Amino acid sequence: MSSDASLDVPAVVAQFREAEERLAELRERLRAIVLAEEGAERAATSIQEASNHLVETARALTVQTEAIDRARSVTLDALDAARTFMEGTDLSAMRAEAAESAATTQALIRDELAALRTAVFEQQMAIQNATDERLGRIETALAALSSRLPEIESLRAENETLKASVPPRVRKRLGL
């Protein structure tokens, strides 16, 4: 057998080692992509959960607002009845006290409604800000992944070229 026809085993081993290193790099990169996708899925789930929580909170606050409004209406009716009663009597001190009580009650209810509206708005803004932040992180991660896809495809093609350059017997023996 001549030296030209012999197999250069050290060169083939070196090529296989190089191919193995590149496959390991490719595995790591693919693992990073999978992890990034899982992170994006978790973020999307978190955003959905926050949105659901906001809807539940808005419903609960609507019920509370309606209850406060009913209480205010009942209070106003009671105060109107008391005023009507007071107009028919000569109890001026009671009239002044009832008027003051009505004004105080209306002011308290008005303040409570304003505070409730402010709290709902602030909570909506906080959820919106958190959602925007998470979406920004997801978009950044997806952009980074997208920019690496050509590199991965290039590595795959290079890996296939390296595999093709290895003789079939050696590939079979190595399980490629």
C-alpha positions in Angstrom: 0.0 0.0 0.0 1.4 3.4 -1.0 1.6 6.4 1.3 -0.8 8.4 -0.9 -3.5 5.9 -0.5 -3.1 5.6 3.3 -5.5 7.4 5.7 -4.0 10.4 7.5 -5.4 9.3 10.9 -4.0 12.2 13.0 -5.6 14.7 10.5 -9.0 12.9 10.6 -8.8 12.8 14.4 -8.0 16.6 14.4 -10.9 17.3 12.1 -13.3 15.2 14.3 -12.1 17.1 17.4 -12.6 20.4 15.7 -16.1 19.2 14.5 -16.9 18.1 18.1 -15.8 21.5 19.5 -18.0 23.3 17.0 -20.9 21.0 17.8 -20.5 21.8 21.4 -20.5 25.5 20.7 -23.6 25.0 18.5 -25.3 23.1 21.4 -24.5 25.9 23.8 -25.9 28.5 21.5 -29.0 26.5 20.8 -29.4 26.0 24.6 -29.1 29.8 25.0 -31.9 30.3 22.4 -34.1 27.8 24.1 -33.6 29.5 27.5 -34.3 32.9 26.0 -37.5 31.6 24.4 -38.6 30.1 27.8 -37.9 33.5 29.4 -40.0 35.2 26.8 -42.8 32.7 27.5 -42.6 33.3 31.2 -42.7 37.1 30.7 -45.7 36.8 28.4 -47.5 34.7 31.0 -46.6 37.2 33.7 -48.0 40.0 31.6 -51.2 38.1 31.0 -51.5 37.4 34.8 -51.0 41.1 35.5 -53.7 42.0 33.0 -56.1 39.6 34.5 -55.4 41.0 38.0 -56.0 44.5 36.7 -59.4 43.5 35.3 -60.3 41.8 38.6 -59.2 44.9 40.5 -61.2 47.2 38.2 -64.3 45.0 38.7 -63.9 45.0 42.5 -63.4 48.8 42.6 -66.5 49.3 40.4 -68.6 47.4 42.9 -67.1 49.4 45.8 -67.7 52.7 43.9 -71.3 51.7 43.3 -71.8 50.8 46.9 -70.3 54.2 48.0 -72.6 56.0 45.5 -75.7 54.2 46.9 -74.6 55.1 50.5 -74.2 58.7 49.4 -77.7 58.7 47.9 -79.3 57.2 51.0 -77.4 59.7 53.2 -78.6 62.6 51.0 -82.2 61.3 51.2 -82.0 61.0 55.0 -80.5 64.5 55.2 -83.2 65.9 53.0 -85.9 64.3 55.2 -84.2 65.8 58.3 -84.0 69.2 56.6 -87.7 69.0 55.8 -88.4 68.1 59.4 -86.2 70.9 60.6 -87.9 73.5 58.4 -91.2 72.7 60.2 -89.6 73.2 63.6 -88.0 76.1 65.4 -84.9 74.2 66.3 -82.3 76.4 64.6 -79.4 74.7 66.3 -80.5 71.3 64.9 -80.8 72.8 61.5 -77.2 74.2 61.6 -75.9 70.9 62.9 -77.8 68.9 60.2 -76.5 71.2 57.4 -73.0 70.9 58.7 -73.3 67.1 58.9 -74.6 66.9 55.4 -71.8 69.0 54.1 -69.2 67.0 56.0 -70.7 63.7 54.8 -70.8 64.9 51.2 -67.2 66.1 51.4 -66.1 62.8 52.9 -67.8 60.8 50.2 -66.4 63.0 47.5 -62.9 62.7 49.0 -63.3 58.9 49.2 -64.4 58.6 45.6 -61.5 60.8 44.5 -59.0 58.8 46.4 -60.5 55.5 45.0 -60.3 56.9 41.4 -56.7 58.0 42.0 -55.7 54.5 43.5 -57.3 52.8 40.5 -55.5 55.0 38.0 -52.1 54.6 39.8 -52.5 50.8 39.8 -53.4 50.8 36.1 -50.3 53.0 35.4 -48.1 50.7 37.5 -49.3 47.6 35.6 -49.0 49.4 32.3 -45.4 50.4 33.1 -44.5 46.9 34.2 -46.1 45.5 31.0 -44.2 48.0 28.8 -40.9 47.2 30.6 -41.4 43.4 30.2 -42.3 43.8 26.5 -39.2 45.9 26.0 -37.1 43.1 27.5 -38.8 40.5 25.4 -38.3 42.6 22.2 -34.6 43.0 23.0 -34.1 39.3 23.7 -35.9 38.4 20.4 -33.8 40.9 18.5 -30.6 39.5 19.9 -31.8 35.9 19.0 -32.7 37.0 15.5 -29.4 38.6 14.9 -27.6 35.3 15.8 -29.6 33.1 13.5 -27.4 33.6 10.4 -24.4 32.7 12.5 -26.0 29.5 13.7 -27.0 28.6 10.1 -23.4 29.2 9.0 -22.1 26.9 11.8 -24.6 24.2 10.8 -23.5 24.4 7.2 -19.8 24.3 8.2 -20.5 21.3 10.5 -22.2 19.5 7.6 -19.3 20.3 5.4 -16.9 18.9 8.0 -19.0 15.8 8.3 -19.1 15.3 4.6 -15.3 15.5 4.4 -14.9 12.5 6.7 -14.9 9.1 5.0 -18.1 7.1 5.4 -16.4 4.2 7.2 -15.0 6.6 9.8 -18.4 8.4 10.2 -20.1 5.1 10.7 -17.5 4.0 13.3 -17.9 7.3 15.1 -21.7 7.2 14.9 -22.1 10.3 12.8 
